[in-house]
């Protein structure tokens, strides 16, 4: 038996989700690559998690001004 949930916002069955990459922010700085899962019917966010296969983001040095 397959367990199928409902979207908490629109109440429709969630058989598929929209997945997109987002950046996790801590104190205004990007810290991790994450995945966001949202309802395909109403686009309500159902969950976000750190992307387990993501490589660490390289640190960029600030460009000198002047």
Helices and strands as residue ranges (DSSP letters): E 5-6, E 13-14, E 17-26, E 29-39, E 45-50
